[in-house]
């Protein structure tokens, strides 16, 4: 049976560029901190990837030490951004952090840890996939030292107006640190930290057709100068002293190759993703489903909808029998067995949230995949609704 993979927000297949880089680098087993030739060959691969990723963010010229930090995943990069900022300076303790009510667990769990330690965390509503600007501007005060807002919501595809949000924060106090978890937005939209005034940007390799086990955190020159973050993982002082642990050379090299390849093809990939999403939305609208469409800007690869009184897990298994892979929500939240915070914040009811599916495309998907999804859903809905009756 042919497998149709429509869960690209959870993880992605390796692209040819990443596979080729892995093949080329597989025998480069030196420790990149070693001074001998094998170590320096590994260091060259790491620095090449660092430069390639920087270019995809519009960063040209010489990189500063610590400007692109490699981590084990996006969640670790989020933790470094949030916790590293909070504990960098004593005067920040107990201060205010602003985030949203729809963040990925990598950010939200870090926020909960800060709350337990006495920090004031304000979560801005995101009903309909848009920031509540009145609440946001009211929350900005003299005690605010960090604003963390994701680029693209991983469940609804909503894109937040980061330029406006971060500009308002900087106007209030130029020293406010601005962070975005761009894991779902990276190479699904054009992203420039300078343009949106972001000090910290979280990235993840396995969302852009590179291997799992690698993430990155961009740190602006201004944040480096102000010493806005401190390490949260201590040890040998790798990655400019910000993230200890021997670098995952193979994963990092493939990350850089996938980033370079994906960035070069954005003009082809982005229209293709949007065409697939729009086609799926149109065809699925003919079925008895409730679409969760952001009222503002949205990413081109994510579509979320609720089924007619059929639990998500039930439909995920039913579609799997037809070789179709979709998700009932964020893969990082499935172990909690709780209702999606993002969908509830979006405005979905608890019943709709229990019955929600997320379809997420990659450039490898086709219109035939969309047709197969619609046909399988139609068949399964008719069958399962009859059973429930």
C-alpha positions in Angstrom: 0.0 0.0 0.0 1.3 3.4 -0.9 1.8 5.7 2.1 0.6 9.3 1.7 2.3 11.4 4.3 0.4 14.5 5.3 1.9 15.2 8.8 4.8 17.4 7.8 4.3 19.7 10.8 5.3 16.8 13.0 8.4 15.9 11.0 9.6 15.7 7.4 11.3 13.3 5.0 15.0 13.9 4.4 15.6 15.8 1.2 18.2 14.8 -1.3 20.6 17.6 -0.3 20.5 16.4 3.3 21.1 12.8 2.3 24.0 13.7 0.1 25.6 15.8 2.8 25.2 13.0 5.3 26.9 10.6 2.9 29.8 13.1 2.3 30.2 13.7 6.0 29.7 10.3 7.5 33.4 9.5 7.7 34.2 12.9 9.3 34.2 11.6 12.9 36.5 14.0 14.5 35.5 16.1 17.5 35.0 19.7 16.3 36.7 21.0 19.4 39.9 19.1 18.7 42.8 20.9 17.1 44.1 18.1 15.0 43.2 17.7 11.3 40.2 15.4 11.9 38.8 17.7 14.5 39.3 20.7 12.2 37.6 18.9 9.3 34.5 18.4 11.5 34.7 22.1 12.7 34.7 23.1 9.0 31.4 21.2 8.4 29.8 22.8 11.5 30.9 26.3 10.5 29.7 25.8 6.9 26.3 24.9 8.1 26.2 27.8 10.5 27.0 30.1 7.5 24.4 28.5 5.3 21.6 28.9 7.9 22.6 32.5 8.6 22.2 33.3 4.9 18.7 31.9 4.9 17.9 34.5 7.6 19.3 37.3 5.5 22.5 37.6 7.6 25.5 38.4 5.4 29.1 39.1 6.2 31.1 37.7 9.1 29.1 35.9 11.9 29.7 36.9 15.5 30.6 34.1 17.9 27.3 32.9 19.3 25.1 34.4 16.6 23.9 31.0 15.4 23.9 28.4 18.2 23.3 24.7 17.5 21.2 22.8 20.0 19.7 19.3 20.1 16.2 20.4 19.0 13.8 23.3 18.8 12.6 22.8 22.3 16.1 23.1 23.7 16.6 26.3 21.7 13.3 27.6 23.1 14.4 26.8 26.6 17.7 28.5 26.1 15.9 31.6 24.7 13.3 31.8 27.5 15.2 30.6 30.6 18.6 31.9 29.4 17.1 35.4 29.1 15.2 35.2 32.4 18.3 34.3 34.4 20.9 36.3 32.6 20.5 39.3 34.9 19.5 39.5 38.5 17.3 42.5 38.0 15.0 40.5 35.7 14.0 38.1 38.5 10.3 38.5 39.2 9.9 40.7 36.2 7.3 40.4 33.4 7.4 38.1 30.4 4.8 38.3 27.6 3.8 35.4 25.4 0.6 34.0 23.9 -2.0 31.4 25.0 -1.1 29.2 22.0 2.7 28.6 22.2 4.4 25.3 21.5 5.2 23.3 24.7 8.9 24.1 24.3 8.0 27.7 25.2 4.9 27.2 27.3 6.6 24.7 29.7 9.5 27.1 30.1 7.0 29.8 30.9 5.4 27.6 33.6 8.8 27.0 35.1 9.3 30.8 35.3 5.9 31.3 37.0 6.9 28.8 39.7 10.0 30.8 40.3 8.1 34.0 40.8 8.1 35.6 37.4 5.1 37.4 36.0 4.0 35.7 32.8 1.2 37.3 30.7 -0.4 35.2 27.9 -2.0 37.3 25.2 -5.2 35.8 23.7 -5.0 34.6 20.1 -8.7 34.0 19.2 -9.1 33.4 15.5 -5.3 33.2 15.1 -4.7 36.9 15.8 -3.1 38.7 18.7 -5.3 40.7 21.0 -3.5 44.0 20.4 -5.3 45.9 23.2 -4.3 43.2 25.7 -0.7 43.2 24.3 -0.1 46.9 24.5 -1.7 47.0 28.0 0.7 44.2 29.1 3.8 46.0 28.0 5.2 47.8 31.1 8.4 48.9 32.7 8.9 45.5 34.2 8.7 43.7 30.9 12.1 42.2 29.8 11.0 39.4 27.3 8.4 39.0 24.6 8.1 35.5 23.1 5.6 34.9 20.3 5.7 32.1 17.8 6.0 32.8 14.0 3.5 30.3 12.9 1.1 28.3 15.1 1.9 24.6 14.7 -1.8 23.5 14.8 -3.8 26.2 13.1 -1.2 27.7 10.7 -1.9 31.2 12.0 0.9 33.7 11.3 1.4 36.4 13.9 2.4 40.0 13.1 5.8 39.9 14.7 7.1 43.1 13.2 4.3 45.0 14.8 4.5 43.2 18.2 8.3 43.5 18.5 8.4 47.1 17.3 5.9 48.0 20.0 8.0 46.2 22.6 11.2 48.0 21.4 9.4 51.3 21.4 8.4 50.7 25.1 12.0 49.7 26.0 14.8 49.0 23.5 16.3 46.5 25.9 13.2 44.2 25.9 14.4 40.9 24.4 12.2 39.7 21.5 12.0 35.9 20.8 10.1 33.9 18.2 9.8 30.2 17.9 10.0 30.0 14.1 10.1 26.2 13.9 6.9 26.0 11.9 7.6 29.2 10.0 11.1 28.5 8.9 11.2 28.0 5.1 7.4 28.2 5.1 7.6 32.0 4.8 10.3 34.5 4.3 11.9 35.2 7.6 14.4 38.0 8.5 15.2 38.6 12.2 16.3 42.1 11.3 13.1 43.0 9.5 10.9 41.8 12.4 13.2 43.1 15.1 13.8 39.7 16.6 16.7 39.2 19.1 16.2 35.4 19.3 14.9 33.0 16.7 14.3 29.2 17.3 14.8 26.8 14.3 14.6 23.0 14.0 16.2 20.8 11.4 13.7 18.0 11.1 10.9 20.4 10.0 12.8 21.4 6.9 13.8 17.9 5.6 16.9 17.5 7.7 17.5 14.9 10.5 16.0 14.9 13.9 18.2 15.8 16.8 19.4 19.3 15.7 18.0 22.8 16.4 19.4 26.3 16.3 19.0 29.6 18.1 19.7 32.8 16.3 21.0 35.6 18.6 21.1 39.2 17.4 24.4 41.2 17.6 22.6 43.6 20.0 21.5 40.7 22.3 25.1 39.4 22.3 26.4 42.9 23.1 23.9 43.3 26.0 24.7 39.7 27.2 21.0 39.0 27.2 21.2 35.2 27.6 23.2 32.8 29.7 23.6 29.0 29.1 21.1 26.6 30.5 23.2 23.5 29.6 26.6 23.5 31.3 29.7 21.6 30.6 32.6 22.1 28.2 31.5 25.4 26.9 30.9 24.6 23.2 29.0 26.9 20.9 30.7 30.0 22.1 30.0 29.0 25.7 26.3 29.2 25.3 25.5 25.5 24.8 27.8 22.7 26.1 28.0 19.3 24.6 29.9 17.9 21.6 28.2 19.1 18.4 26.1 16.7 16.3 28.3 17.1 13.3 26.4 14.9 10.9 23.1 16.4 11.8 24.3 19.9 11.7 25.9 19.4 8.3 22.7 18.0 6.9 20.7 20.8 8.5 22.8 23.4 6.7 22.5 21.5 3.4 18.7 21.3 3.7 18.4 24.9 4.7 20.5 26.0 1.7 18.5 23.8 -0.7 15.1 24.8 0.7 15.9 28.5 0.7 17.0 28.4 -2.9 13.7 26.8 -3.9 11.3 29.0 -1.9 9.8 30.6 -5.0 8.7 27.2 -6.1 7.9 25.5 -2.8 5.7 28.3 -1.3 3.2 28.6 -4.1 3.0 24.8 -4.4 2.2 24.4 -0.7 -0.4 27.1 -0.8 -2.0 25.6 -3.9 -2.2 22.2 -2.1 -3.7 23.7 1.0 -6.3 25.8 -0.9 -7.2 22.7 -3.0 -7.6 20.6 0.2 -9.7 23.3 1.9 -12.0 23.6 -1.1 -12.6 19.9 -1.4 -12.9 19.2 2.3 -15.4 22.0 2.6 -17.8 19.7 0.7 -17.7 17.2 3.6 -19.4 17.7 7.0 -16.4 19.2 8.7 -15.7 22.4 10.6 -12.8 24.4 9.2 -10.5 26.3 11.6 -9.2 29.0 9.3 -7.2 31.9 10.8 -8.9 35.3 10.2 -5.6 36.9 9.5 -2.4 35.8 7.8 -1.7 32.1 7.6 1.1 29.7 6.7 0.8 27.9 3.4 1.2 24.3 4.6 -1.3 23.7 7.5 -5.0 23.0 7.5 -7.0 22.2 10.6 -10.6 21.0 10.8 -13.0 19.2 13.1 -14.9 16.0 12.3 -18.6 15.4 12.9 -18.6 13.8 16.4 -15.7 11.5 15.5 -12.7 11.6 17.8 -9.4 12.5 16.3 -7.6 9.3 17.3 -10.3 7.2 15.8 -10.0 8.9 12.4 -6.2 8.9 12.5 -6.4 5.1 12.8 -9.0 4.8 10.1 -7.0 6.9 7.7 -3.9 4.9 8.5 -5.7 1.8 7.2 -5.8 3.6 3.9 -2.2 4.5 4.0 -2.8 8.1 4.9 -0.8 9.8 7.7 -2.3 12.8 9.4 -2.3 14.2 12.9 -4.8 14.8 15.6 -2.8 17.9 16.7 0.8 18.7 17.8 3.0 15.7 17.9 4.8 17.3 20.9 1.5 17.3 22.8 0.1 13.8 22.1 1.7 12.3 25.2 -0.1 14.7 27.5 -3.6 13.4 26.5 -4.9 16.9 27.1 -7.1 19.0 24.8 -5.1 21.3 22.5 -4.5 24.7 24.1 -3.9 26.2 20.7 -7.3 25.2 19.3 -9.2 26.2 22.4 -7.5 29.6 22.4 -8.3 29.8 18.7 -12.0 29.5 19.6 -12.8 25.9 19.0 -15.1 24.2 21.5 -13.9 21.3 23.6 -16.0 18.9 21.5 -14.5 20.3 18.3 -11.0 20.1 19.7 -11.5 16.4 20.6 -12.5 15.8 16.9 -9.8 17.9 15.2 -7.4 16.8 12.5 -4.3 18.6 11.2 -3.2 18.1 7.7 0.3 19.6 6.8 1.9 19.5 3.4 5.4 19.4 2.1 6.7 20.1 -1.4 6.7 16.4 -2.0 2.9 16.2 -1.8 0.7 16.3 -4.9 -2.9 17.0 -5.8 -3.4 13.3 -6.0 -2.5 13.1 -2.3 -5.3 15.6 -1.6 -7.8 13.6 -3.6 -6.9 10.4 -1.8 -7.3 12.2 1.5 -10.7 13.6 0.6 -11.9 10.2 -0.7 -10.7 8.3 2.4 -12.2 10.9 4.8 -15.5 10.8 3.0 -15.6 7.0 3.2 -14.5 6.9 6.9 -16.9 9.7 8.0 -19.9 7.9 6.5 -18.8 4.6 8.0 -18.0 6.0 11.5 -21.0 8.2 11.8 -23.3 5.2 11.1 -21.5 3.2 13.7 -21.9 6.0 16.3 -25.6 6.2 15.5 
